[in-house]
Amino acid sequence: MQELVLNHIGVSFRQVQKGQSAFELNIYQTYLQAPPASMIVTIASALVFIEIKDAAFPKTLSEVMLSLWLKWELRAMVVLSLTVQLILIRYGNRRKFSGKNLKLISLLVWTMYLFADWLATVALSTLLRTRREQLTSPLVIFWAPFLLLHLGGPDTITAYSLSDNELWPRHFFGLCFQIGVALYVYVKFWTLTVTSLNFLAIPIFLVGVIKYGERVWALFKASSLRFRKSVFSGAKRIQLEVDLAEGQGQGHMNLEDYLDHIQIKGKYRYLHRAFYLFKVFRPLFSDLKLRIYNSLSYIFELTETKVSAEEAFKMVEIELGFLYDQLYTKIPLVISRAGVILRSICLSFTVSTLIAFLFVVGKHGYSKVDIGISYLLMVGAIFLEIYSDILHLSSDYGIIWLTRQNNKFLKAIGSKLFELTEARKGIRTMAQHSLVDYCLHPRKMKLGAVLNVFDQEDNLDKYFHTRWTDVSPDLKTTIYKHLLEKREKYEHGNPRFCFKYLSELLDERGYNVLKEKEQALEVDYGWSVTEVEFTHSILLWHIATDVVYFDDHHKFRGGSLGPYCQISKLISDYMMYLLFLCPAMLPEGIGNIRHHDTCIEATNFFIEKSTFRETVRGLFGIDIESRSFIVQMGSQSKSAFFEGCQIAYQLQDLASKFKWDHHEKWQLMAQVWLEMLTYAASQCSWKEHSRQLQQGEELLTHVALLMAHLGLTRKINMVELPTRLGDVGFKPTWFWDRLDRLAYYLA
């Protein structure tokens, strides 16, 4: 039987082996084909700046100013470099959360991320070009290793975007170059003054090499090829025989049973649950497709246990946090046996250097300013190290690592840190954008014409018209309930777990919901979701939702329209935000053109300085014949404005003509928006979901991963056990403690 199973899985295993060898062959190709690297640009721009500075300053500055510049240039650079490191370690990981200040934080982090490398490179290059007679203090040489340490960057951000990970070979070149510069500077001025300080710089230099090397290694591990390879670790094929032999006696064990087996306590049980499930679904973010036997459906944890909507969204948030840490930080690298050893070395070297400096510096008559800067650099390095260690241990990775140790002291630390960390509540905020509000209040700025040259898509004004609101528990519950209903249909379809039926479920876009109402009311809505592209559907239903929402609130002041009204409005404005500012997350189309024409059509219709309420009442004041004529006018361009108004009018007719309750009307609209949300989540590539993490958490990404947990993704194909394996009595088993050998457990 084992021979038959090995032959069956051997194809997949050989493909993995080929992928590993292809990785080695593609390193040089990645190096050549990658876009211009920030490290190369940083080095080049730094050298150009120094050339211009050295050529221009002696001619333009007076002797007094030039003397001051030469005296304070390096001092200011090293202090400013430390300041930038403090800013980055404080705000580097804040961008993984959403909120109204996210763009400002992202702009600050992006600026500091580029400026940090450039500044340290300029300082080292300035030292490289400094002549011995120009050296104002031997302590300046002592500062050079600290610049190398700063180039290693803080642990909270190794890459600003995914493209930085792909450029790890050029960062490796930068590492070699900067180490060479630092060594040359050190050796160049060694004979100038041989003191104890020359030897004190050696430990800091080693710390700098370790920190910089960690950064390059983290970028390498997060590169797309290496990230994909990490899903299938290099276990030898012979191990498969051991796995199969052991698996026959273990039977099926779901994750909850496994957590009981390894004695994970209840208070941080959800962290471990999220960690194991992240390892299961991590291949999706490498755009790998999983084929899993139907008998292994128990790995979809949400369908096997009674998980509430709040718990489900909380678990998904933690998993996306693990993904963010792997792609953009050093945390997974540091939270390991080797990482702990290296951090212990770095901290001990830095502290010992500070202690030795206390005894050595008093024997020399150095400037008090230079001594103060030296103390500042060493204390700053120690603070960065300790602060990083606290962040690491209090992170989800750190708490899991501590609570899995056999040492009672480490477990106690993990338990205490868990109590001190903020409780997870799932995604907190979501962006909102109203097209009609954007058209009613266009930007009125004196520099508007100038800004339009640099911002032709008007993204700045779109951002100013974007607001953030809390993701309510009602919205989470409604989304989760909708996904569970889809899972129920998929699981009990005929045949069970049919991939074709799954594709149909994911492609509905609200058609089935509208089709049922069309048969009863003889109203044609289906064209708005089937006969037009998806971005067109979003515009149509967004306009209709806005118009109906404000019209109902004008009619029923103080009255309740039910929960579905607010849910429809929230999803509608969120989908419009995606179309406005995150179009890459939506299916391809002419959304930008259609949006532009729609805005022009809407702006031409609105009366200047009119309120939205007056505009809505004006729309409903047009008779049906005029409305049809306007719709025809709108259809001559790519505008969807008047078509959306027509849908709004038909929706309002449900109450007046067909005696519908307003609650029923809003329930219909909410169901359409839920279908559109799940459709968009299923269509967005997992690579794009990973890329979007650099801009903060997105509801669409949370929904997509939640769908994957329920098997509602085209990247997971549930299949029957082949007959020849069933005939020999083979029963596939999922090994929760061997997920690094994931290739063996996929069909």
Steps between C-alpha positions, in 0.01 A plus 500: 500500500783742590657447160171586330458814713858606439450465127181704523656786698840475336391720210419787733824448691709502183330825400602652830858385449499658156369820654789498747761461230328763291536735795876473488502554124277807525710693751717657232194559281324678788806715551509608136129543430401680822411870474752760619588421859464757773841396638678577172312828464585587862871441452510683167300801623715520815821510295354761265391713797850483650661598169270799463546598865881482485506698178244767589538571872864629494398750229170618646555495877715742695801371691312519830196316365718244325693439822176449693369266232814285505492489878134407544423310178571147624374574850164611368478203264555233764253660743243540223558138393423381854187717507375344178553152646291595805219625275505184290493261793206690648288529185643226276230245579215745558410498131360148523195644673234704322371842603467861397868574576629199308606692189691755706675223692578317176643820350712558810627140502573505126695826532698384801560156345670656197666780694656261756707310244589816310614687811716216633653454154578873471663499843718196419591642161593831660732315737642314203594828326627673814875562512695440818569868555126572473409259780390713796482222760604133526152427640362554151655168398331336797164609353549322165384153622181658637415618149538142381271392784242758389514364147375172646179684572247446780333163537151642442566564130741323267301561182258778418349308210516151353733623226765569766500130585558407137810721494682315774807428273559871460455557871762230547727699269425807712597304812835403351561855375416668829703252704793566267462876544480473878806272511698731271414804710595314815835381361568835331498689828637217717854639501381854566445431867539151642295506819263273687216649295628321192439168671166607648368557150552133406201360699271770358625418153409133552156601628452714190592208273254273686215753481560578133535130421168432676332755279631345179410151622147614590458648151629177347261285705204723403574504126230332294708201388639433846162558665345243269785259564455537877155343468675176405802472722780275388387180669638193328266269315582209729327689782170453314513129578531576871210747484277249325591220737425718804190649349314174462459466876415860587163541335340840444596774744357847460689803622313532829588141591861561405518813720362291787763237423788750530338658809440854375310704758171665413598863555751507215361205314367718217856624428623145445189416297564797272870407470432146380226611263728768358754230415223305325382791284838667448547331157205703368701822535758347267219436250533123550194285452416240763328173411373337818315173546137534609572283804738774622227765503534517880801729455251777422473593864207741471265229375600246763453717811248759612699813423328837533542781249710699746733204562529425128601857412737510797671183381535633146651825629767307690582288195542810283724642773720190466512555124590868541782412740641245256492734201595835650684451833781305668278351771479140364876501454572627851246272673713190453788330676761659272327838521498499880871411507589779257291753695669398822838554334396842366366622833797369701750655256328838509465507880860389552619772261308761697651380828851496355446846351419635847848403619693588183359839404617677815864435409484717189417865456221463250236764435202477733269525199668203333489302823131583538428387143688175564295433812184585308585250226576219744199564723285535187628166367426330834154658513423385145615148586299474821192663347520261204528202736190615688311539172611156387403320817166680530410431137281206404809315376679566827215390727456178301874431516513561876191293583629204298825475696552231763649757736245609764662842535466574128140377503425732792649794308288413195187476715568838662574670167179357359303661781668836440448510123189652348215255447433411136163607363540434129515772236419831665427756230405513134528779244191674366458705184188652347515587131214748525662678793825513304322660204301745715806635679785514249840632599523879496864591536709777353768246415248255360629539143857439616401194702312356204827485305647263761173335601310442179286227659399745775604251767570777750144631485364144508696439817372821660145383426570161657397437858544204735236337711497213747423152371191429707427158655176493296697531177742223602212274598314565174808430286587187695145367483495559124826306458374211713193476277723477195711234668184304578397509134850394390527212747155358430499557126453221251764366467650594837787751488459546125762748376280612209215575740743693722595722203133568435445594864792741497388660171141576599549877561141522628332361190318217682367742762367738236368220280265382774354850539470557126273196465271628777499871411571495126776756548825461307803538727716215372658703220677717759713207624526265201501709182757756614853470638549488874623858546190617310282301741671661798433849365136422418414354837707753693312791344169322555588426864602861571187644341263259676684536832469878519148500359384253767671695777324816378162327500540314829673746729562332831355176372691172483570343161644184650860368519522415131480868407823585680670180382417580137634853538824380663578239234396734218734778612779250565474351151507850353816569703660193342400621154632848576828432675571123480392401146768227483298298752200488266459311170649679201276728299458861394409606851710819486341617176151412615556668834630815330201524266260431785649781707470742208136399443417537869682834537318646199167397649556635850414860570791695643496522882198271522487247779488131439146484637382761249673314221330173591159663512574655160578159354170359617320807371569400139217310334551149362514603134760768568690253713512246215623772268772597747602137537538476125712811504716348770547177310653687207816545707656267754310670781291291737339788687151508354488122467566485872221753557266279298577204728439725803161599360407136443607412854283775645212368291519176699345683795252721318390273215552147635433582868838377617621572850812719503674236707448249217632747245819563695543128563497445123760773449717362780494153343612645166787685667605190693517305175708776341734507798561124489541512121764773528679307777511184290622683188782695663832315472663387822815679392305824493361427846861462623604821330209692650616415853767769466218758483310367800238235566219472246158351563519330159815310602339390826194377312716314245697315769180428690359346181815289466441365851162383375644354180335776291791575269609371161845439645366210709360205309334227705537164323396140559756243603619315188344156466833318491594652838161421650525140381815443703349658810703824499360769732664844467590668828578864569808557719463829688854476634653446153350778295846585365458179295176625354577353158455148635146562620362658186326287240 
